[in-house]
């Protein structure tokens, strides 16, 4: 059994064949999927999906790229939705210095607000980090993010940064890039970070694993991420699936395997 801990089944790319995508995931052994909503449109769709499918859960928040568009009303609305028992995290939030839509100061302010929100509602924080590692780690420390802990989504940093995050009660989540042939750093993280601190994800429809790189990703392919971690750690894929599933259930506070 596998859990895809971060997937965007609420994306437009699945509008035509969502049921088929979900069926392939279930057939591959993906028993639960955590759908991430990061603005008004995708949050609304995520809430619809958790009502329709018993094995889908939601993480809701506001993406750093669009931080400039987020209002206090939006944050209040997100908080109101966290009363739903299948809303299991706040995010994805964090910092993204690759795109220039939202100024760094605006991103940082919204990041801090969402950490505080996660603490208020006692949910883990799901972190997006692109080209902003030093500031992400600094803000997590300054805001005492270890109180809730969370997930470093699609982690692309060093082993040293991973250890810093683990010390703050965060899991390290690996996706498709760990399967890329030239992905030295993610492979090193997968090798050196203990399995008890790792999660698997797709971030679908993005970042499809090898040999599907460049194509639309989907939850069924999370099995390829598990297989690569198993190869790197010289473990069975069943062991990787078992431990990462337990890790996901624990961080998301999902109490049992059957709904």
N, C-alpha and C positions, 0 to 999 in steps of 0.2 A: 504493500500500500504506500502511496505517495501523497503528499500535500503540496500543491503549488501555492506557495506562500505569497505570491505577488503576481497578479495577472489582470489584464484590462479587457475582460470579456464585454465590458460596456463600451468598447471602442467601435467606431463606425465600420472598421474592417470586418467585423463579424455579423453585420446586419443581415446579410443574405443567407448565412448558413450556421447560425449559432448552435442550433440543436445538434447538427452533425459534429461540430467542434466539441461540444460537451460529451456527446456519445463516444467519440474517439478517446477522450480523456478517461472516461469511466472504464472503457474497455482496456486501456493501458494500465489501469490500477490506481488512477488518481482519484482518491476517495473524497477529497475536499479541495475547494479552490477559493482563495481569498481575493476578491475583486476590489480593486482600488479605485476610488473616485476622488478626483482632485480639483474639480470646479463644479459649478451648479449642474451642468448637463450630465457629467459623468457620475456625480454623486446621486442624482435622481435615478439614473439607470441602474446603478449599483443597488439602490434600495429596492427597486423593482425586482432585480434578480434574486435577492435574498428571500423575497416573498415567494417567488416562483419555484426555486430549486432548494430542497432541504440541505444539500451538501455545499451550497455557496454561502460564504460569509463576506462581510464588507469591512474595508478600511476607508475612512473618509477624512479629508483634509483639503488643504489648498497648496497647489504646486508652486515652488519658488519662482519659476519662470514667469508665472502670472501673478506674482505677489502684488503688483501695482494695481490689479483689478479687485483685490479682496477688500471688502468693507467689514465694519464691525457687525453689520446685519448678517453678513455671510457667516461670520464666526459664531454668532448667536444661533443661527440656523443649524450649523454643524453640531453645536453642543446639544441642541434639542433632539437631534437624531440619534445621539449616542445612548439614549434610553432603550433603543431597540436591542434585544438580547443578542442579535446576530451582527451587530456592529462591534468589531473586536479590536480596533486600533484607530489611532489618529495619524493621518498622513495621506499621500506621502508629502512630507514637509522637509525643509532643509535649505540648502543653498545651491544655486547653479550659476556659476560665473562664466559659463561657455556662451550662453545667449545674453543679450544686452537689453532685453525688454524691460526688466525691472531692476532699478538701481540696487547696488549691494546693501545699502543702508535699509532700504524698504524690505528687501528679502530677510535681512537679519532681524528686523523688528517683528515681522510676521512669524518667523521661525520661533522666536522667543515666546510669542503669544500662543503658538500651537503647543509648545512644550508645556506651558502653564495650563493650557486646556487639558492636555493629556493627564497631567497631574490631578487636575480638578475632578475629572471623570474616571480616573484610575484605569486608564487604558495605555497599552504600549505605544511608543512613537515609532513610525516607520520613516526612515531617513533617506532622502535623496541627496546625493552629493556629487557634484560635477565641478572639477577644477577649484574646489573650495575646502580642501581637507582641513587645513589649519584652523580656519574660522569655524567649521562645523564642530570639530572636537572642542575648541575653546568655548563655544556657546553651550554645548552639551554640559561641559563641566561647570560653567558659570551658573547655569539654570538648574543644577542638581538633577540632571535627567536620569540618573541612576535610580531615582525614586520609583519610576515606572519601568525603566528599561525599554528595550525595543529591538528594532532590527535595522542593521545597516544594509539597505536594499541594494541588490546588484553590486556588491562590494567590489571596488576596483583598486583599493589602496594596498599598502604594504603590509607585511606580517606584523611589523612594529605598530602600525596604526590599528590593525585588527586587535592586537593585544590591549591597546589603550581602550578601545571601545568595549571589549569584553570585560575589562575592569570596571566599566560603567554599567554593567548589567545588560549589554547589548549582544544579540546574536549576529553572526556574520552570514549573510545570505549570498549564495553564488548562483549565477544564471548561465545562460548560453556562452558568454565569453570564456568561461573556464575550459570549454571544449575546443576553442580556437587553437590551431597549431602553434601560432606565434605568441600565445598568451602566457608569457613567462610568469608575470606577477600573480595572476589569479591561480595558476597551477601551484605556485609556491605557497600561497595562502591555504589552498585545499590540502596540500601535503603536510604543512606544519601546524595548522590550527586543529586542535582536537575536535573530533566529530561531535562531541557534546555541545560545542559552541556553534555548529554550522546548521544552516537551513538551505533548502533548494527552492528555486523559483524559475519562472520563464520570463517575466515582464512582457509576456505576449500582448500584442502582436509584434513586439520588437525583439531584437537580439536572438534570433533563432540560432540554436546550437548547430555545430558541424554535424552532418554534411548539408544542413538546410540554411546555412548562413546566407543572409540577403533575401530570404523568402519570408512570408508571413509566419510568425511563430504561433504556437498554440499549446495548451496545457499538457497534452499527451507527450510532448517532447521534453518535459521535465525529467522523464526517465533517462534521457541521454546525459543530462547533467549529473544525475545520480551515478550513472555508469562510469563517467569520467572521474568523479571523486573516488569511487570504489577502486578504479584502476590505479590512481595516484597513491592512494592509501594502502593498496594491497589488501583490500577487504572485499567481502562479497557485496553485490549490489543490494541484496536483501538486508544486510546489516546497515548499510547507508540509508536505505528506505526506512527501516524500523526506527533508527535513532533520530533522523531528521523529522520523521513524523511525530515522535514523542516531543521533540524540541518545539515544533510548531504548535502542538496542542497545549504545551505549557505556556509559551509566551503569549499566545492568543487566548488563553484561559478557556479553551474548548474542552469540555469535561470528558467527553466520551467519543468513541469512534463511530457510534451509530446514533443517528438523529431520531 
